[in-house]
Amino acid sequence: MKNKSVKFFLFVTFTIISLFALSQQNGAVRGFVYDKEDGQPLGFVNVFLKGTNYGITTDINGLFTLTKIPEGEYTLSMVFLGYKTIEETINISSKKIYSKNFYLEKDFMMIDEVEVSGHREEQQNEVQVAIIKIAPAQIKELPSIGSEPDIAQYLQVLPGVNFTGDQGGQLYIRGGSTVQNLVLLDGMVIYNPFHSIGLFSVFDSDIMRNADVYTGGFNAEYGGRLSSVMDISTKDGNPNHFGGKLSASTFGAKLMLEGPIMKTNERGSSLSYIFSAKTSFLEKSSTVIYPYVNDRNGLPYSYNDFYGKISLNAAGGSKFDVFGFSFNDKVNYQNISPIDWSSFGGGANFVLVPSSSTSIIKATVAFSKYKIGMLNEIGLKNSSSVLGFNIGFDYVNYWGKNQLNWGISALGFNTNYEFYNFLGLRNVQEENTTELAAYLKFKWHLGALIIEPGFRIQHYASLGKASPEPRLGIKWNITEYIRLKAAAGLYSQNLVAANSDKDVVSLFYGFLSGNLNIQSKFDEKKLQKSQHVLAGLEIDITKQINVQVEGYLKNFSQIISLNRNKIFDDVPGNTGRPEELRKDYLMESGYAYGVDFLANYSTKQIYIYFVYSLGWVKRFDGKETYEPIFDRRHNINLVATYKFGKKLSWNISARWNLASGFPFTQTQGFYESPNFYENINYEYWSENGDLNILYGDYNKGRLPYFHRLDLTVTKTFQFKKNMKLEINLSVINVYNRKNIFYFDRESYTRVDQLPVLPSIGLNFTF
């Protein structure tokens, strides 16, 4: 039966690929669109043949392809808000590709009369279920903490995203835990994208080209994770001019440099570089500027981030990139052991644009390493590291507005883990893991209907298991302004978190993989699995107002977690003990469901963004059903930005967040326990024993509501065409709301999130 299914799938695949090849009987026009000033590719430019129905928007790489065009003479037109329109007469010949790169020039006279919207065009031609496309300009609409806008702050306002706090905060996306989020930077796997102070990520927004955040239902080009994907790409360095940015604030400093190694020549080839370095000095500056914070020694955060890339762009759109990074983080929380982690890696990718085909070929090879260490409550060091590589090959073929994608990938990593629980019992694992995958995805335009079926086969060598994963996305353009969409898929994962969803404060963020010491009844279920179903509605009320509503259901049918109930070593002498009390890991199940409402209003001067998320998350560990620490019922985010003054040089932005409290386990009482564990001759009648806590039912309590207001005022001084100075004044937690971080039960001390923190910063762009 399985062989028949495989043969049928291969037959259908071969038939469709053949149809794609046969479709190329007419002519085609293809090219890349760039900004004439800095050489950056322009995404979402409207490209069309005047007087015909042939039209499309460029992708994030600036690429457009129009196929099946009858022979003849046409006027090729390119329209993009803020740029001068290009029109050029072209001649199309049968079975030939007209290929050329185009450079658009900025038009500082606003062209509001242009009604063609690249964003709306994209919404009408892409399925885009549960995906948020983020550009650096959008990130800058939010209050920029410490003078620097950061994607970590923007992600917190997305639909379905829960953030556990400013200190040690991690993102939980539509019911998935942090280990279930796939994060890619230029194709490299990043294992920890956020610093211990949750206001900042490891990414520099100034070198970002775009970020695609899939909160569920992602198609077959992504795999190996159960919940979500964040795919970030960086821009190339300026191939024409040297430039950069220097920033400094009370929080930290940053330097970004870019420029040509070889300027763009007459054929359109160039070689350029871009480099970014940023650091935090809050640990030292806060003792002077913020002496009122909880920890009198200052805010205990420090980090350093470095990223560099060299790009070779060839005539015709082909390109080759080499890149590398180094990120590190240190923190010393009040009453908690110091934590430090580091991450570094590098790689290369290329895009090949064959001159005689409407296809695009892409490939990536990269490696990265992540390591974290922390002393636990009894003075023993927990550590975890991941050293891995990933290789990917992707092929894209364009057929009118239809598209065929297929690819193969390989991922291998070594996980090395050492952990001690509160009883001093040691858990050690070192594993080498390999994952192989192949995928196929189609996009068909059937009038007002867009269908995007996909299929992925994911093989886990260390487990000896393969996971067939069908995916499907659908969009129905009911009218030009109203669209229905839906998606579904099966997903799998091998990587396991080195913490538990039952942990109240998860500071130690490590990884495990492969064959784990799990209860024997789960031997055949070591592969983690989930299933997604999503549906939504998009409405363009006016040109400025867009509303979206999405509902989702994620069934986490198999999840591996640390066994917090372990009290015995799993050694031959304890074989008579119950497995749930001696095995290191257990298998859980769970589900998440909810609905998200998003509305935004955007003009040249005003930007308003509103999100309301309603969600439920449940887990079952084999004995009890519980709500994990990131289960949040209500979450509201309101962002507003107003630009005014001469040339709109003043900018005021605000963000207000209101969210219901996370679950926690209440304390019912305390009791004294004689310390016979360390001393069998302990004189219990004359000495005090250890203080132990009597806990209530797990996570049956709820923390207070979280709410906070952040404000930023920015003034821009433009000196020359490419030179400007920004003065930024920001305030975190304007009305000094005391939002709880965690409660130290033994000392009966409450530790809060960040208090009111004003900051001033300068950004000099040249």
C-alpha positions in Angstrom: 0.0 0.0 0.0 2.8 2.4 0.9 4.7 1.5 -2.3 1.5 2.3 -4.4 1.1 5.7 -2.6 4.8 6.6 -3.3 4.5 5.6 -6.9 1.3 7.6 -7.3 2.9 10.6 -5.7 6.0 10.4 -8.0 3.7 10.0 -11.1 1.7 13.1 -10.2 4.9 15.0 -9.5 6.4 14.0 -12.8 3.2 14.9 -14.7 3.1 18.4 -13.1 6.7 19.1 -13.8 6.2 18.1 -17.4 3.3 20.5 -17.7 5.5 23.2 -16.3 8.1 22.5 -19.0 5.5 22.3 -21.8 4.0 25.6 -20.7 7.1 27.6 -21.7 5.9 27.8 -25.4 5.4 31.5 -25.4 7.9 34.2 -24.4 8.8 35.5 -21.0 10.2 38.5 -19.3 12.3 38.3 -16.1 14.4 40.7 -14.1 15.5 42.1 -10.8 14.5 45.5 -9.5 16.9 47.5 -7.3 17.1 50.8 -5.5 19.4 53.0 -7.8 21.0 54.7 -4.8 22.0 51.9 -2.5 21.7 48.8 -4.8 19.2 47.0 -2.5 16.6 44.8 -4.1 13.1 46.2 -3.9 10.3 43.8 -2.9 6.6 44.2 -3.8 7.2 46.5 -6.8 4.3 46.3 -9.2 5.5 45.1 -12.6 3.0 44.8 -15.5 2.6 45.0 -19.3 0.4 48.1 -20.0 -2.9 47.3 -21.6 -2.8 43.6 -20.7 -3.6 41.3 -17.8 0.1 40.3 -17.3 1.3 41.6 -14.0 3.0 40.6 -10.8 4.9 42.0 -7.8 8.6 41.4 -7.1 9.6 39.1 -4.3 11.9 40.0 -1.4 14.9 39.6 -3.7 13.5 42.0 -6.2 12.8 39.2 -8.7 9.8 39.2 -11.1 8.9 36.7 -13.8 6.1 37.0 -16.4 5.6 34.0 -18.5 3.3 32.7 -21.4 3.4 36.1 -23.2 2.5 36.0 -26.9 4.9 37.4 -29.4 4.8 41.2 -29.9 5.8 44.6 -28.7 4.8 45.7 -25.2 5.3 48.5 -22.7 6.8 47.2 -19.4 5.8 49.4 -16.5 7.1 49.4 -12.9 5.3 51.3 -10.2 6.3 51.6 -6.5 5.3 54.2 -4.0 8.1 56.7 -3.3 9.9 55.9 -6.5 9.7 57.2 -10.1 7.8 55.0 -12.4 9.8 53.2 -15.2 8.3 52.4 -18.6 10.2 50.6 -21.3 9.3 49.2 -24.7 10.2 45.5 -25.0 9.9 42.9 -27.8 8.8 39.4 -26.8 9.8 36.4 -29.0 8.4 32.9 -28.7 10.3 30.5 -26.5 12.8 33.2 -25.5 13.3 35.1 -22.2 13.7 38.8 -22.1 16.0 39.4 -19.1 17.2 42.7 -17.7 17.8 44.4 -14.3 16.1 47.7 -13.5 17.0 50.5 -11.1 14.3 52.7 -9.6 15.1 56.2 -8.5 13.5 57.7 -5.3 10.9 60.3 -5.9 10.6 62.5 -2.8 7.4 64.0 -4.1 4.9 61.6 -2.6 2.8 59.9 -5.3 -0.3 59.2 -3.2 -2.4 59.3 -6.4 -0.9 55.9 -7.4 -3.6 53.4 -6.4 -1.7 50.2 -7.0 -0.7 48.9 -3.6 2.2 46.3 -3.5 1.0 45.0 -0.1 -2.5 44.5 -1.3 -1.2 42.8 -4.5 0.8 40.4 -2.4 -2.2 39.6 -0.2 -4.3 38.8 -3.3 -1.6 36.6 -4.9 -0.2 34.8 -1.8 -2.0 32.4 0.6 -0.3 33.9 3.7 -2.1 32.1 6.4 -0.6 32.8 9.9 2.3 34.7 8.5 3.5 38.2 9.4 6.0 39.8 7.0 8.2 42.3 8.9 10.3 45.0 7.3 12.7 47.3 9.2 10.4 50.2 8.6 7.7 48.5 10.5 9.9 47.8 13.5 10.7 51.5 13.7 7.0 52.3 14.2 7.3 50.9 17.7 8.9 52.7 20.7 12.6 52.1 20.3 14.0 51.1 23.7 17.4 52.5 24.3 17.3 54.4 20.9 17.5 51.2 18.9 14.4 49.5 17.4 14.7 45.8 17.8 12.7 42.9 16.3 12.3 41.4 19.8 10.1 44.3 20.7 8.1 44.0 17.5 7.5 40.3 17.9 5.8 40.9 21.2 2.9 42.7 19.5 2.2 40.0 16.9 -1.1 38.1 17.1 -0.8 34.9 19.2 2.6 35.7 20.7 3.0 35.6 24.4 6.1 37.1 26.1 7.0 36.1 29.6 8.6 39.3 30.6 11.5 41.8 30.3 13.8 39.7 32.4 14.6 36.2 31.0 11.7 36.6 28.6 11.1 34.1 25.8 8.5 34.0 23.1 5.7 31.4 23.0 3.8 31.4 19.8 0.2 30.1 19.6 0.7 27.5 22.3 4.1 26.3 21.3 7.1 26.3 23.6 10.4 28.0 22.7 12.1 24.8 21.5 9.3 24.4 19.0 10.2 27.6 17.2 12.5 27.3 14.2 14.7 30.5 13.8 16.8 31.0 10.7 19.2 33.8 9.9 20.2 33.8 6.2 19.5 30.1 6.3 21.5 29.4 9.4 19.8 27.8 12.4 19.9 30.1 15.4 19.3 28.2 18.7 18.7 31.2 21.0 17.7 34.5 19.3 17.0 36.5 22.5 19.1 38.0 25.2 18.4 37.6 28.9 17.0 41.1 28.9 13.9 40.5 26.8 14.0 43.9 25.1 16.7 42.9 22.7 17.4 40.1 20.2 20.7 39.1 18.7 19.6 40.6 15.3 20.4 44.2 14.1 17.3 45.7 12.6 19.5 48.0 10.4 20.9 45.1 8.5 17.7 43.2 8.2 16.0 43.0 4.7 12.9 41.3 6.0 11.6 38.7 8.4 8.8 36.2 7.8 7.1 34.9 11.0 4.9 31.9 10.5 2.8 31.4 13.7 1.4 28.1 12.4 0.3 26.2 9.3 3.6 26.8 7.5 4.1 24.9 4.2 6.5 22.1 3.2 9.6 24.3 2.7 10.0 24.3 6.5 10.3 21.4 8.8 11.8 20.0 12.0 9.7 22.1 14.4 6.2 21.7 15.8 4.9 25.2 16.2 6.4 28.2 14.3 9.1 29.6 12.0 11.0 32.9 12.0 13.0 33.3 8.8 15.2 36.4 8.8 17.3 37.6 5.9 19.9 40.4 5.9 20.5 43.0 3.2 23.6 43.2 1.1 26.2 46.0 1.7 25.8 49.1 -0.5 27.7 48.3 -3.7 28.1 52.0 -4.7 28.9 54.1 -1.6 30.5 53.7 1.8 28.2 54.3 4.7 27.1 53.2 8.1 25.5 54.1 11.4 26.8 54.8 14.9 24.5 54.6 17.9 24.9 55.2 21.6 22.5 55.4 24.5 22.2 54.7 28.2 21.5 51.1 27.3 24.3 50.3 24.9 26.1 51.1 21.7 26.2 49.9 18.1 28.3 50.3 14.9 27.1 49.3 11.4 29.4 49.7 8.3 28.7 48.9 4.7 30.3 49.6 1.3 31.7 48.4 -1.9 34.7 46.2 -2.3 34.1 46.4 -6.0 31.6 49.0 -7.2 28.8 48.1 -9.6 30.3 48.0 -13.1 28.7 48.6 -16.5 27.5 45.0 -16.6 25.8 45.2 -13.2 28.2 43.1 -11.2 29.4 44.2 -7.7 31.2 43.0 -4.5 30.1 44.6 -1.2 30.3 44.0 2.6 28.2 44.8 5.6 29.2 44.5 9.3 27.4 45.1 12.5 28.6 45.2 16.2 26.4 46.0 19.2 27.0 45.8 23.0 25.2 46.5 26.2 26.7 48.3 29.2 23.6 48.3 31.4 25.4 46.4 34.0 27.7 49.4 34.7 25.6 52.4 33.5 22.5 51.4 35.5 24.3 51.8 38.9 24.6 55.5 38.0 21.4 56.1 35.9 19.0 53.7 37.5 20.1 53.3 41.2 16.5 52.5 42.2 16.2 49.1 40.5 15.6 45.9 42.5 19.2 44.8 42.3 21.3 47.5 43.9 24.3 46.3 42.0 22.6 47.5 38.8 20.8 45.8 35.9 22.7 42.5 35.6 22.8 42.2 31.8 25.7 42.3 29.3 25.9 41.1 25.8 27.9 41.5 22.6 26.7 40.7 19.0 28.7 40.7 15.8 27.6 39.9 12.3 29.3 40.3 8.9 28.5 39.4 5.3 30.3 39.7 1.9 28.0 39.7 -1.2 29.0 39.1 -4.8 26.2 40.1 -7.2 26.6 39.1 -10.8 24.9 40.4 -13.9 21.5 38.7 -14.5 20.7 38.5 -10.8 22.8 35.5 -9.7 24.6 36.1 -6.3 26.9 34.5 -3.7 27.1 35.4 0.0 29.5 34.5 2.8 28.5 35.4 6.3 29.4 34.8 10.0 28.2 35.7 13.5 29.2 35.7 17.2 26.6 36.3 19.9 27.1 36.1 23.7 25.2 36.9 26.8 25.8 37.1 30.6 23.3 37.7 33.4 23.4 37.6 37.2 19.8 37.8 38.5 19.1 38.8 42.0 19.2 35.6 44.3 19.8 33.4 41.2 23.1 31.8 40.0 24.9 33.5 37.1 24.0 32.4 33.6 26.1 32.8 30.5 25.6 31.6 26.9 27.5 32.0 23.6 26.7 31.3 20.0 28.8 31.5 16.9 28.7 30.2 13.3 28.9 31.0 9.6 28.1 29.9 6.1 27.4 30.7 2.5 24.5 30.7 0.1 24.0 31.4 -3.6 21.2 32.2 -6.0 21.6 31.0 -9.5 19.4 32.5 -12.3 19.8 30.5 -15.5 19.6 32.7 -18.6 17.6 30.2 -20.6 15.0 29.2 -18.0 12.4 30.8 -15.8 13.7 28.8 -12.9 15.7 30.0 -9.9 18.1 27.7 -8.0 19.1 28.4 -4.4 21.5 26.7 -2.0 22.7 27.2 1.6 25.4 25.6 3.7 26.0 26.8 7.3 27.1 25.7 10.8 26.5 27.1 14.3 27.3 26.3 17.9 25.4 27.3 21.0 26.5 26.7 24.7 25.0 27.7 28.0 26.0 27.1 31.6 24.4 27.8 35.0 24.9 26.8 38.6 21.8 25.2 40.1 20.4 25.7 43.6 22.7 23.2 45.2 25.9 24.5 43.6 26.3 22.0 40.8 26.8 23.3 37.2 24.2 22.5 34.5 25.5 22.8 31.0 24.2 22.3 27.5 25.6 22.7 24.0 24.6 22.2 20.4 27.0 22.0 17.5 25.4 21.5 14.1 25.3 22.1 10.4 22.6 22.5 7.8 22.6 22.2 4.0 19.7 23.1 1.8 19.0 23.1 -2.0 15.9 24.8 -3.4 14.5 25.0 -7.0 11.8 27.4 -8.0 10.0 27.4 -11.4 7.5 30.1 -12.5 4.6 29.3 -14.8 2.5 32.5 -15.2 1.3 33.3 -11.6 1.7 29.6 -10.7 4.8 28.3 -9.1 6.6 25.0 -8.4 9.1 24.7 -5.5 11.0 21.6 -4.5 14.1 21.0 -2.5 16.2 18.7 -0.3 18.0 19.4 2.9 20.3 17.8 5.5 20.8 18.8 9.1 23.2 17.3 11.7 24.0 18.3 15.2 25.7 17.1 18.4 24.0 17.8 21.7 25.9 17.5 24.9 23.9 17.9 28.1 24.7 17.6 31.8 22.0 18.4 34.4 21.5 18.0 38.2 18.1 18.1 39.8 17.4 19.5 43.3 18.3 16.1 44.8 21.7 16.1 43.1 20.8 13.3 40.7 22.8 13.6 37.5 21.4 13.4 34.0 24.0 13.2 31.2 23.4 12.8 27.4 25.6 13.2 24.4 24.0 12.4 21.0 24.8 12.8 17.3 21.7 13.4 15.2 21.1 13.6 11.5 17.9 14.7 9.7 17.3 14.4 6.0 14.3 16.0 4.2 12.8 16.5 0.8 9.8 18.7 -0.1 7.5 19.6 -3.0 5.1 22.6 -3.1 2.8 23.9 -5.8 1.0 27.2 -6.1 -2.0 27.3 -8.5 -4.1 30.3 -9.4 -7.6 29.2 -10.3 -9.3 32.5 -10.9 -10.2 33.9 -7.5 -8.9 30.7 -5.8 -5.3 30.1 -4.8 -4.4 26.5 -3.8 -1.0 25.7 -2.3 -0.5 22.0 -1.6 2.8 20.7 -0.3 4.4 17.5 0.9 7.5 17.0 3.1 9.2 13.8 4.0 11.4 14.2 7.1 13.8 11.3 8.1 15.4 11.2 11.6 18.4 8.9 11.4 19.1 8.6 15.1 15.5 7.5 15.7 15.3 5.3 12.6 12.0 7.0 11.7 10.5 8.9 8.8 7.7 11.3 9.0 5.5 12.0 5.9 4.0 15.4 6.3 1.3 16.7 3.9 0.6 20.5 4.0 -2.1 22.6 2.4 -2.9 26.3 2.1 -5.9 27.9 0.4 -7.0 31.5 -0.3 -10.2 32.7 -1.8 -10.4 36.3 -3.1 -14.1 36.8 -2.7 -13.7 40.4 -3.9 -10.7 42.7 -4.3 -11.1 43.7 -0.7 -12.3 40.5 1.1 -10.3 37.3 1.3 -10.8 34.0 3.1 -7.8 31.7 3.9 -7.1 28.4 5.5 -4.1 26.1 6.2 -3.4 22.6 7.7 -0.5 20.4 8.1 1.4 17.6 9.9 4.7 18.5 11.7 7.5 16.6 13.5 10.5 17.4 15.7 13.5 15.6 17.3 15.0 18.5 19.4 14.0 18.6 23.0 14.2 21.4 25.5 16.5 20.9 28.5 13.9 22.5 30.7 10.3 21.7 31.5 7.0 23.6 30.7 6.4 23.2 34.4 9.3 25.4 35.4 8.1 28.7 36.8 11.1 30.6 35.6 13.0 29.0 32.7 16.4 30.6 32.7 18.5 27.6 31.7 17.8 27.2 27.9 19.5 24.1 26.7 18.8 21.2 24.2 18.6 17.5 23.9 18.1 15.1 21.0 18.0 11.5 19.7 17.3 8.4 21.8 16.4 9.6 25.3 15.9 7.7 28.5 12.2 7.6 28.4 9.6 5.2 29.9 9.4 1.9 27.9 5.8 2.3 27.0 6.8 5.3 24.8 9.7 3.5 23.0 7.7 3.6 19.7 6.7 7.2 20.2 10.0 9.0 20.6 9.3 11.3 17.6 7.5 14.5 18.6 4.5 15.4 16.5 1.8 18.0 16.0 -1.1 18.9 13.7 -2.3 22.4 12.8 -5.6 23.7 11.4 -6.1 27.4 10.8 -8.6 29.7 9.1 -9.0 33.4 8.7 -10.6 36.4 7.0 -8.9 39.5 5.6 -10.8 42.7 4.9 -9.5 46.0 3.4 -12.1 48.4 4.7 -10.3 51.4 3.0 -6.9 51.9 1.5 -5.6 52.8 4.9 -7.5 50.3 7.1 -7.0 46.5 7.1 -8.6 44.0 9.4 -7.7 40.3 9.9 -9.3 37.6 12.0 -7.6 34.1 12.4 -8.6 31.1 14.4 -6.2 28.2 15.1 -6.0 24.7 16.6 -2.7 23.0 17.3 -2.7 19.4 18.5 0.6 18.5 20.2 0.0 14.8 20.1 3.5 13.8 21.2 5.9 16.0 23.2 9.0 14.9 25.2 9.7 16.7 28.4 12.0 16.5 31.4 10.6 14.2 34.1 10.4 16.5 37.2 9.0 13.6 39.2 12.3 11.6 39.1 13.6 10.8 42.6 15.8 7.7 41.8 18.8 7.0 39.6 18.0 4.7 36.7 20.5 2.0 37.7 20.1 -1.8 37.9 19.5 -1.6 41.6 16.4 0.5 41.1 14.8 -1.6 38.3 11.9 -2.4 40.7 11.1 1.2 41.1 8.3 2.7 39.0 9.6 4.1 35.7 7.9 7.4 36.2 10.1 7.9 39.3 13.5 7.0 37.7 13.4 7.8 34.0 14.8 11.1 32.8 12.1 12.0 30.4 8.3 11.5 29.8 5.9 11.8 26.9 3.3 14.5 27.1 0.4 15.6 24.9 -1.5 18.8 24.6 -3.3 21.3 22.5 -3.6 25.0 21.9 -6.5 26.9 20.3 -7.6 30.5 20.1 -8.5 33.4 17.9 -6.5 36.6 17.0 -7.9 39.9 15.8 -5.6 42.4 14.1 -6.5 45.9 12.7 -4.1 48.6 11.4 -4.5 52.1 10.0 -1.6 53.7 8.1 -1.1 57.1 6.5 1.9 59.2 5.8 1.7 60.7 9.3 -0.3 58.3 11.4 0.1 54.6 12.1 -2.2 52.7 14.5 -1.9 49.0 15.2 -4.3 47.0 17.4 -4.1 43.3 18.3 -6.3 41.2 20.6 -5.5 37.5 21.2 -7.7 35.0 23.0 -6.1 31.6 23.7 -6.0 28.4 25.7 -3.1 25.9 26.2 -3.3 22.5 27.9 -0.8 19.8 28.6 -1.2 16.2 29.9 1.8 14.4 31.4 0.1 11.0 31.8 -1.2 11.8 35.3 -2.7 15.2 35.3 -3.8 17.9 32.9 -2.2 21.2 33.6 -1.8 24.7 32.1 1.9 25.5 31.2 3.5 28.7 32.4 2.8 30.4 29.0 -0.9 29.9 29.0 -2.4 33.4 28.7 -6.0 33.9 28.2 -6.2 37.6 27.0 -3.5 39.8 25.4 -4.0 43.3 24.0 -1.4 45.4 22.2 -2.0 48.9 21.0 0.6 50.8 19.0 0.3 54.4 17.8 2.8 56.6 15.9 2.4 60.2 14.8 4.9 62.1 12.6 4.8 65.9 12.3 6.9 69.0 11.8 8.9 70.1 8.8 9.6 67.1 6.5 8.0 65.0 9.3 11.2 65.2 11.3 9.4 64.6 14.6 8.1 61.2 15.6 6.1 60.2 18.7 5.3 56.5 19.2 3.6 54.6 22.0 2.9 51.0 22.9 0.5 49.8 25.6 0.2 46.2 26.5 -2.5 44.6 28.7 -2.4 40.9 29.4 -4.0 38.4 31.8 -1.7 36.7 34.3 0.2 33.5 33.8 -0.6 30.4 35.8 1.5 29.5 38.9 1.5 27.0 41.7 0.4 28.5 45.0 2.2 27.9 48.4 0.0 26.2 50.9 2.5 26.1 53.8 6.0 25.3 55.1 7.4 22.4 57.1 10.7 21.4 58.6 12.6 18.3 57.3 15.5 16.7 59.2 18.6 16.5 57.0 19.4 12.8 57.1 20.3 12.9 53.4 23.8 14.5 54.1 24.3 13.2 57.6 22.9 9.9 58.9 23.9 10.9 62.5 22.0 14.2 62.2 20.9 15.3 65.7 17.3 16.3 64.8 16.4 17.0 68.5 18.9 19.8 68.8 19.4 21.3 65.4 17.1 22.9 62.9 16.2 21.0 59.8 15.7 22.2 56.2 12.8 24.4 55.2 10.5 22.6 52.8 7.5 24.0 50.9 4.1 22.5 50.8 2.8 23.2 47.3 -0.9 23.5 46.2 -2.3 22.0 43.0 0.0 22.6 40.1 -0.6 25.9 38.3 -4.1 26.4 39.7 -3.3 30.0 40.7 -3.0 33.1 38.4 -0.6 35.9 38.6 -2.0 39.5 38.4 -2.6 41.2 35.1 0.4 42.6 33.3 0.2 46.1 31.8 2.8 48.6 30.7 3.1 51.8 28.6 6.3 52.6 26.6 6.9 56.0 24.9 9.5 57.3 22.4 10.1 60.8 21.0 12.5 61.1 18.1 13.8 64.2 16.3 15.7 63.8 13.0 18.1 66.3 11.6 18.9 65.8 7.9 22.3 67.3 7.0 23.0 65.9 3.5 21.3 63.3 1.3 22.9 60.4 3.1 23.7 62.0 6.5 21.3 62.4 9.4 21.3 62.6 13.2 18.4 61.2 15.3 17.9 62.1 19.0 15.8 59.6 20.7 14.2 59.9 24.2 12.3 56.8 25.4 10.6 55.7 28.6 9.9 52.1 29.5 7.0 51.5 31.9 5.9 55.1 32.0 3.6 54.9 35.0 5.9 52.4 36.8 3.6 49.5 37.0 4.9 46.8 39.3 4.6 43.7 37.1 5.7 40.5 38.8 8.7 38.5 37.5 8.8 35.7 40.0 8.3 35.1 43.7 11.1 33.7 45.9 9.1 31.4 48.1 11.9 30.7 50.7 12.7 34.3 51.4 9.1 35.3 50.7 10.4 38.1 48.4 8.6 39.3 45.3 10.8 40.2 42.3 9.3 42.5 39.7 9.9 43.2 36.0 11.6 46.4 35.0 10.5 49.6 36.7 10.2 53.0 34.9 13.4 53.4 32.8 14.0 56.5 30.8 16.8 56.5 28.2 18.3 58.9 25.7 20.2 58.0 22.6 21.9 59.3 19.5 21.9 57.7 16.1 24.2 59.1 13.4 23.7 57.7 9.9 26.3 58.5 7.2 
